[in-house]
Structures are given as structure tokens and as C-alpha cells.
Amino acid sequence: MFKDKNTRISYFLLGCIPLRLFIVFLTKNINKKYLKYFSIILFIQGISFLLLYFLNKRLNAPEAGGKTWWAKYRLIHGGLYLISSIYAFQKKDITWVPLLLDVLFGLTIFFLHQN
């Protein structure tokens, strides 16, 4: 699907990263009374990433030109979402922090992978 490198970079920087930043923004600004419910969504996302990691699934990502080069980092990705889900369940003000760390980590490994 996205075989052109520039298209893949644009997809990540203009699609994936803004979406993940929106999740950070939403988590930071959501009314605390809804955080427990939001924790379910974060938990499901975290478990999904961990299942992909442990079951070696979705290793042929069309948005990456056919290779899921970030598969080995899904453990970190899933772990950060699970941490955030625990904070959300506890209605902690820092619920958004692991999600922001996930975005920064994702950007870092993306740029390192480009070299």
C-alpha cells in the first residue's frame, strides 16, 4: 500500500502522531469522573498491543511498506498504555504522562529507524 517512503513518513507524522497527541490531550483534559470509564479504553489498547507483541501478529503493516519494524517495541507501547489505564482507574492527575512518554518514545524510534 504505502510503498513510497515520503508517504509513509507523512502518514506517521501527520496521522499517527497527531492522533496519539489527541489521546494525550483528551486524557489530560477529561473530567475526572469519567476517568474510570476511560481506563477501560486505555486498558483494552494496552492489552491489544501486548497481544500483538506476544503472539507476533500484524507483522506485515501496509502503512510501513509491508514490514512492522516497530514490533519489538510493542511491549513498551502496551506497558505505557496499561500504566496509564491504572492511573485513570485511580483518577490520577498524571494519567496522561505515560501516553505522552509513548508519543515521545515513538517519535524517537521512528527518527532513529529513518537513519
C-alpha positions in Angstrom: 0.0 0.0 0.0 2.3 2.9 1.2 5.4 1.9 -0.6 6.7 5.4 -1.1 8.9 6.4 1.8 7.7 10.0 1.9 4.1 8.8 2.0 4.9 6.6 5.0 6.7 9.4 6.8 3.8 11.7 6.2 1.3 9.1 7.3 3.2 8.7 10.6 3.9 12.4 11.3 0.6 13.8 10.1 -1.7 10.9 11.0 -0.4 8.7 13.8 1.4 11.3 15.9 -1.5 13.8 15.9 -3.9 11.1 16.8 -1.7 9.9 19.7 -1.3 13.5 20.8 -5.1 13.9 20.7 -5.4 10.9 23.1 -2.9 12.6 25.4 -4.9 15.8 25.2 -8.2 14.0 25.8 -6.7 12.1 28.8 -5.3 15.2 30.3 -8.5 17.2 30.0 -11.2 14.7 30.6 -13.5 15.2 33.5 -12.1 13.1 36.4 -15.5 11.5 37.0 -15.1 9.8 33.5 -11.5 8.7 34.0 -12.6 5.3 35.4 -14.6 4.6 32.3 -11.7 5.9 30.1 -9.4 3.5 31.9 -11.2 0.6 30.2 -10.4 2.0 26.7 -6.7 2.5 27.7 -6.6 -1.0 29.2 -8.0 -2.6 26.0 -5.5 -0.7 23.9 -2.6 -1.7 26.2 -3.7 -5.4 26.1 -4.1 -5.2 22.3 -0.5 -4.0 21.9 0.8 -6.7 24.3 -1.2 -9.4 22.4 0.3 -8.3 19.1 3.8 -8.4 20.8 3.5 -11.8 22.4 1.6 -13.5 19.6 3.8 -12.0 16.9 0.7 -10.7 15.0 0.4 -8.0 12.4 4.0 -8.1 11.3 3.1 -7.0 7.7 2.0 -3.4 8.1 0.9 -1.8 4.8 1.4 1.7 6.2 5.1 0.8 6.8 5.6 -0.6 3.3 5.0 -4.1 4.4 7.3 -4.5 7.4 6.3 -3.7 11.0 9.7 -2.6 12.1 8.3 -1.4 15.5 7.0 -4.8 16.5 9.8 -5.3 19.0 8.8 -2.1 20.8 5.1 -3.1 21.3 6.0 -4.3 24.8 6.9 -0.8 25.9 3.9 0.7 24.0 1.5 -1.7 25.7 3.1 -1.2 29.1 2.8 2.5 28.9 -0.9 2.2 28.0 -1.5 -0.2 30.9 0.2 2.2 33.3 -2.0 5.0 32.0 -5.1 2.8 32.4 -4.2 2.1 36.1 -3.7 5.8 36.7 -7.0 6.6 35.0 -8.8 3.9 37.1 -7.3 5.6 40.2 -8.3 9.0 38.8 -4.7 10.3 39.0 -3.8 13.7 37.5 -0.8 12.1 35.9 -2.8 9.7 33.7 -1.7 11.5 30.6 2.1 11.3 31.3 2.7 7.7 30.2 0.8 8.4 27.0 3.0 11.4 26.3 6.1 9.4 27.0 4.7 6.8 24.5 4.5 9.5 21.8 8.0 10.8 22.5 9.3 7.2 22.5 7.5 6.6 19.2 8.9 9.7 17.6 12.4 8.8 18.8 12.4 5.3 17.5 10.8 6.5 14.3 13.6 9.0 13.6 16.3 6.5 14.7 14.8 4.0 12.2 14.9 6.5 9.4 18.7 6.7 9.6 
